[in-house]
Amino acid sequence: MAHHCCGQRKLFCDSLACVGVSETVKTTWGETTDDPDAHGGTNRVCYVPMEQNTGGSGGFSEGVRVGYELGAEWFWVMDDDVAVLPDGLDKLDAWSDKAEVIQGQRYDFDGGPFFWQYRFSTALGIYNPLAKAGFDGVPYRECNVMCFEGACFKRSVVQKIGLPDARFFIYWDDALYGYLASKVTQPILIPDFVLSRCREVPGQSIGSVRQLNSTSDMTRYYITRNRGYIARYFQVHGDYNPVLFGVGTALTFAKEIIRLILVDRAHFSSGLSRLIKGWKDARLIYKDATWRPQPPLD
């Protein structure tokens, strides 16, 4: 079957440049004889070893950059925490003429549906906790964020908003990229399941569909630090309100304290320290006179 989106090349960005990975992925999928890329290459797999570990954000940014240079028309991004369902690409392809940014559904590790907060409050700079689960008879949900566990987006979007920002390292980078995409098109969440999560994460259920998952102290640092980047992008696009954004920062801090108490109690002291450190560094980003947003590619 000829797919309109994402079916022709698999591009692996290896943040740790692991020995043997390149040959493994290349021999798994082989070459194409009738569909060379923009540089004339015929490998179905492009392996990109990273010179340094730039986190998930750096890997996604580099992967989109390389794919863009090779002439990709669609990008389907994911990490090794998820696996593609057998009919996942077919289900995405059915929506490729209806939207330029498509987010499919995921099954959780236990086989149940994974709830994703698909709306972002641009006033507070946080995921909207009141976003409805399910579809209530509508064909799709309008989003203003992405999740890099399966976001699918068109080349024209990358042209207009640039590459994902590698400076995030981890966390909020996909939310911010979806926010930027929503400025030039309408991202959608579709009801079709296209991925399954492969890693079990300890967590605490909140209500019938939401769950507060465990995380690391490193992630806690970037959760608060990267709000500095979000504030700067909001300023560029006229969505920054210092008072409301400050409320959002306080709510973010409160959520992470609750996470420490309910899920990661053994790391309370170290986790709190990393949250405070991230908050201080976010203020430095906010005051950085040299900061610039990612430029468009057109």
Summary of the structure (lengths in Angstrom):
residues: 298
radius of gyration: 19.3
end to end distance: 30.9
largest distance: 57.8
contacts: 915
relative contact order: 0.14
helix: 38%
strand: 18%
